[in-house]
Amino acid sequence: AKVACKFTAPADIGDIDSFSVYASRVGGGAHAQRAGIYTDNAGAPDALVANSSIVISANIPAGPGWNSATYGTKPTLTPGAVYWLCAQAATDQTTYYDAGGSNQQARRNDSYSDGLADPFDTLPTYAARQFSIYVTYTPLAAAAQGALFRNRSVGRRL
């Protein structure tokens, strides 16, 4: 299954550096997790952003915590556009969230073995939840100046 959370990209968003998901595994065995970013189409997750699918972990830990991965080829988002941050699990996992806006979270079955579906899929189940998920990015000004600035995050952190 996969779960996505809607957000609006900030005005200074540039290249995405890393992706983080707060989760824990359920039961024994390996629990792989990947993530990706989808565009928005009239309030629904739509197309997978180029270079945004990334394996977060081949085996997330049993206890809750942030699981993160750094991009080699960095996806780029458009400032002010709406996107969906998505996490997909190979097996049962617990994800964490708070109350969110109407239809802020979308959920859909999607086989882990063949990667994230593109487009997202029709008829996801929606909920008013703010999923614990975020990306870290290099601000446009830092990238344009070629300077080393502190990275920023967007999404929801605990």
C-alpha positions in Angstrom: 0.0 0.0 0.0 1.0 3.6 -0.4 0.1 6.7 1.5 0.5 10.3 0.3 0.1 13.7 1.9 -0.6 16.9 0.0 1.5 20.1 0.4 2.3 23.3 -1.4 5.9 23.9 -2.4 7.4 27.0 -0.8 8.5 30.0 -2.9 12.2 29.2 -2.5 12.1 25.4 -3.2 14.8 24.1 -5.4 16.3 20.7 -5.8 15.1 18.0 -3.4 18.1 16.6 -1.4 16.5 14.0 0.8 13.2 12.3 1.7 12.1 11.3 5.3 9.2 9.2 6.6 8.3 8.5 10.3 7.3 4.9 10.5 7.9 1.5 12.2 7.6 -2.1 11.1 4.9 -4.5 12.2 6.1 -8.0 12.9 9.3 -9.7 11.9 11.2 -10.0 8.7 12.4 -7.3 6.3 10.2 -4.3 5.8 11.3 -2.3 2.7 10.0 1.2 2.2 10.3 3.6 -0.8 9.0 7.1 -1.4 8.2 9.5 -4.2 6.6 12.8 -5.1 3.5 13.1 -7.2 2.0 16.1 -9.0 -1.5 17.3 -8.1 -4.4 17.3 -10.5 -7.6 19.0 -9.1 -6.9 17.9 -5.5 -5.8 14.3 -6.4 -2.3 12.8 -6.7 -1.4 12.4 -10.3 2.0 11.9 -12.1 5.2 10.8 -10.5 7.8 13.6 -10.5 10.9 12.7 -12.6 13.7 11.2 -10.5 11.6 11.3 -7.3 11.2 7.6 -6.6 13.7 6.5 -3.9 14.3 3.5 -1.6 14.2 4.8 1.9 15.2 1.6 3.6 15.5 -2.1 2.8 14.5 -2.8 6.4 13.0 -0.1 8.6 13.4 -0.6 12.4 10.9 -2.1 14.7 10.6 1.1 16.8 9.1 4.3 15.5 11.6 6.8 14.0 12.6 8.9 11.0 13.7 6.8 8.0 15.6 8.9 5.4 17.4 8.6 2.1 19.5 11.1 0.1 18.9 11.6 -3.6 21.7 11.0 -6.1 19.9 12.6 -9.0 17.8 15.3 -7.4 14.2 15.9 -8.4 13.1 19.6 -8.9 9.8 21.0 -7.9 8.0 24.2 -9.0 7.6 26.9 -6.3 4.0 27.4 -5.3 2.8 24.2 -7.0 0.8 21.5 -5.1 2.5 18.1 -4.7 1.9 14.8 -2.8 4.7 13.2 -0.7 4.2 9.5 -0.9 5.5 6.5 1.1 5.1 2.9 -0.1 5.7 -0.2 2.1 6.5 -3.7 1.0 4.8 -5.2 4.1 2.7 -3.9 7.0 4.1 -0.8 8.6 2.8 1.7 11.1 2.8 5.3 9.8 2.1 8.3 12.0 0.0 11.4 11.5 -2.0 14.2 13.1 -5.3 15.7 12.1 -5.0 17.5 8.8 -7.1 19.3 6.3 -9.9 17.7 4.3 -8.6 15.2 1.8 -5.0 16.0 2.8 -4.0 12.3 2.8 -4.6 9.8 0.0 -4.2 6.0 0.3 -4.2 3.3 -2.4 -3.1 -0.3 -2.8 0.0 -0.5 -5.0 2.3 -3.5 -5.3 5.8 -2.8 -4.0 7.5 -5.2 -6.3 6.9 -3.1 -9.5 7.7 0.3 -8.0 5.4 3.3 -7.5 2.6 3.4 -10.1 2.6 6.3 -12.5 0.1 7.9 -12.5 -0.9 7.5 -8.8 -4.0 5.5 -9.5 -7.7 6.2 -9.7 -10.1 6.3 -6.7 -7.7 6.6 -3.7 -9.2 6.7 -0.2 -8.9 10.2 1.3 -8.6 11.2 5.0 -8.1 14.4 6.9 -4.7 13.5 8.1 -1.3 15.2 8.1 1.2 12.4 7.5 4.6 12.5 9.2 6.7 12.9 6.1 9.0 15.6 4.6 11.6 16.4 2.1 14.7 18.5 2.6 15.7 20.9 -0.2 18.3 23.4 -1.3 16.7 26.9 -1.5 16.7 28.5 -5.0 18.9 31.4 -3.8 21.5 29.1 -2.5 21.6 27.0 -5.7 21.7 30.2 -7.9 24.6 31.7 -5.9 26.5 28.4 -5.7 26.9 29.0 -2.0 26.6 26.6 0.9 23.4 27.4 2.7 21.6 25.3 5.3 19.0 23.0 3.8 15.3 23.6 4.5 12.5 21.1 5.0 8.9 21.0 3.8 6.2 18.6 4.8 5.3 17.6 8.3 7.8 16.8 11.1 6.9 15.5 14.6 
